[in-house]
Every structure is written in structure tokens, then in C-alpha cells.
Amino acid sequence: MKITPIHPQEPKPEYNMPFVPAFAVEGGRLIFVAGCGPIPPYHMHPHDPAEEARWFKGGIREQAMKTFEHIRMVLAAGGADLRNIVKMTIYLRDIADQNVFNEVSAELFGKANPPPRTVVQCVLNHEDMKLEIDVIAAV
């Protein structure tokens, strides 16, 4: 499988782009990961309030790291990892959290070719949940 970044123009270093505009994928299969957040993919319903408090502990950085742990777990079950992500959609409760999210993203994906993404501000299904991410990966 080959994943190639697509740049319609040469990105300037001073732009400090937190994503690549597009990737082309050749010879792979796709994995579509449902929205993940700081809530573990498998958990009791209805939620236990004590567990909820642990899930939503911390700010955007902590919740983003937990979210990526859950994404890693799902991707691993499909034979992939974060390097296989070709598209992310990030749902933020507060768009002001985008700068901290960009720092987390740079730590996890590097600055050379982070995956294409869309970021939207929206109401999430729990008042203490700061983000949710769905991804498409190619393996």
C-alpha cells in the first residue's frame, strides 16, 4: 500500500500546517472508525457516574490523549495504527481548544505529513466531553 501526501502548492514552513490537504491511497483497504472520545469504546449503559468522572477528568489535552488511545485500540484490532490514518474529523465542544489539539496532533503525527482533517465546533453528547474524533485509515 502506498499513501502519498497531496500538496496543491509547496507549503511554507512559516504556515506551520497542522494537516496535509489530502492523501492519495493506492493498493489498500479502508477502516472506518466510529466517533471516539475519552469514553472507552466498550462501557456500561447507563453510565456509572464514578466512571464518567474518570473519563472526563482533565482538560482538552488529557481527553485528546485518551481519545487517541481508544482510536489506537480500534485500529490495532483492524491491523493498523495511527500512521494509517488518512482522514480525521474532529468535533470540539469549544473551538478555542483547537490550538492545544494541534499540539497533541503534532506530538502524535509529527509535522511532516499529519493526516487531512476537518474540525468543527458542536454540542457533544455529554456536557463534560471536550472532543470526539472519527477517522478513516488505510491498510
ZIVEN-V112599 format. One record per residue. PHI is phi in degrees with one decimal (NA if undefined). PSI is psi as a letter, one per 40 degrees, with the letter a starting at -180 (* if undefined). NEAR is the number of other ideal C-beta (glycine too) atoms within 12 Angstrom. Layout:
# ZIVEN-V112599
{{PHI,PSI,NEAR} {PHI,PSI,NEAR}}
This chain:
# ZIVEN-V112599
{{NA,i,19} {-126.9,h,13} {-115.5,h,27} {-119.3,h,17} {-66.7,i,24} {-115.2,h,18} {-122.1,h,19} {-68.7,e,9} {-150.6,i,9} {-69.3,h,10} {-71.8,h,20} {-83.5,h,9} {-55.8,d,9} {-68.7,e,6} {-71.1,d,14} {49.6,f,15} {-61.3,h,26} {-86.6,e,30} {-161.0,i,34} {-94.5,i,29} {-59.2,d,22} {-162.4,i,19} {-123.3,i,31} {-104.2,h,20} {-117.8,h,25} {-121.6,h,12} {70.5,f,12} {-132.0,i,21} {-109.7,i,17} {-105.0,i,22} {-118.4,h,26} {-105.1,h,22} {-100.6,h,35} {-59.8,i,17} {-51.8,h,26} {-115.4,i,35} {-142.0,a,36} {-70.2,e,38} {-77.3,h,33} {-57.9,i,21} {-56.8,d,23} {-113.6,h,12} {-157.4,i,17} {-73.2,i,13} {-126.0,h,9} {-67.1,i,9} {-66.6,i,19} {-82.8,h,14} {-56.0,d,13} {-67.5,d,11} {-65.2,d,19} {-55.9,d,23} {-59.0,d,15} {-69.8,d,19} {-60.9,d,29} {-97.9,e,28} {-65.3,i,19} {90.8,i,20} {-93.6,a,22} {-61.8,d,31} {-60.7,d,24} {-64.5,d,23} {-67.8,d,37} {-65.1,d,37} {-63.5,d,28} {-61.5,d,31} {-60.8,d,42} {-68.4,d,34} {-60.7,d,25} {-68.8,d,32} {-63.2,d,41} {-56.3,d,26} {-60.4,d,20} {-66.3,d,30} {-61.5,d,30} {-59.3,d,20} {-64.4,d,17} {-100.4,e,23} {80.6,f,15} {-133.8,i,28} {-145.8,a,23} {-58.7,d,29} {-65.8,e,23} {-87.9,e,31} {-69.1,h,41} {-112.5,e,38} {-161.7,h,29} {-126.0,i,39} {-119.5,h,26} {-110.8,h,42} {-107.7,h,31} {-110.0,h,31} {-65.4,d,29} {-127.8,h,23} {-61.2,d,19} {-63.6,e,15} {-77.6,e,27} {-61.3,d,26} {-64.3,d,19} {-67.7,d,26} {-59.1,d,39} {-59.9,d,27} {-64.3,d,21} {-62.0,d,31} {-58.5,d,37} {-63.1,d,20} {-64.4,d,18} {-84.0,d,28} {-110.0,e,32} {78.5,i,17} {-104.5,e,19} {-68.8,d,16} {-143.9,g,26} {-65.0,i,32} {-62.0,i,37} {-56.8,i,30} {-156.7,i,30} {-125.4,h,21} {-120.9,h,26} {-131.7,i,21} {-95.0,h,19} {-158.8,i,19} {-83.7,h,14} {-99.7,i,26} {-76.1,e,18} {-141.0,h,23} {-62.9,d,11} {-97.0,e,24} {-83.6,h,32} {-95.6,d,39} {-159.4,i,46} {-144.3,i,36} {-133.6,h,43} {-116.1,i,26} {-135.5,i,38} {-120.5,h,30} {-122.2,i,33} {-119.4,h,31} {-130.8,*,24}}
